[in-house]
């Protein structure tokens, strides 16, 4: 972060400034929502000033993800609902799917009203489209397949793909922690084994 901010200080090219802001927003995402939003708002202003609709949309999708991860689902919805799948530019299609998938996944998990089916359908649509764009036998592909198995209630496949996530991740990494949680969930029918994965 220090290096990026130092480089930013000496930069006057709008395109480079945008890219540095983007990297700073990503760097701050794990521990400072406010700093992430500062740089995303700066980027949105830069993109709007130059009339760059692709970068406006890219920044909006990054905002959706940041809002969703921070639990600000109403704010995420306000940004996301300006976009519709049939009108999203090909250049940001995957980013749109990733942001939407995370948002509708969270909304599905915490919704209990009559709209939950619509949200699950959107989550599943985004997941299925992402599977088409994700190389097979990678961590991200296994994660999507694990979710697919969970949605269909197929515990055997949940165990299979969660296990592949474990193999595809480095021990003690963030990805490994997520994989262990999914192993815990998949083996909820075996309390001793589930507890072992939870401890990991």
Long-range contacts (C-beta under 8 A, 24 or more apart in sequence): 1-27, 1-28, 14-46, 14-49, 14-50, 17-46, 18-43, 18-46, 18-47, 18-55, 21-46, 22-59, 22-62, 25-62, 25-66, 29-66, 29-69, 33-66, 33-69, 33-70, 36-66, 37-63, 37-66, 40-66, 53-89, 54-89, 54-91, 54-92, 57-83, 57-88, 57-89, 57-92, 57-95, 57-96, 58-92, 58-95, 61-92, 61-95, 61-96, 61-98, 61-99, 62-95, 62-99, 64-99, 64-100, 64-102, 64-103, 65-98, 65-99, 65-102, 65-103, 68-99, 68-102, 68-103, 68-106, 69-102, 73-103, 73-106, 73-107, 73-110, 76-103, 77-103, 77-107, 85-125, 94-130, 94-133, 97-126, 97-129, 97-130, 97-133, 98-126, 98-130, 100-126, 101-126, 101-127, 101-130, 105-147, 120-151, 124-148, 124-151, 137-164, 138-168, 139-165, 139-168, 139-169, 139-175, 142-168, 143-178, 143-182, 146-182, 146-186, 150-185, 155-186, 155-189, 158-182, 158-185, 158-186, 159-183, 159-186, 159-187, 162-186
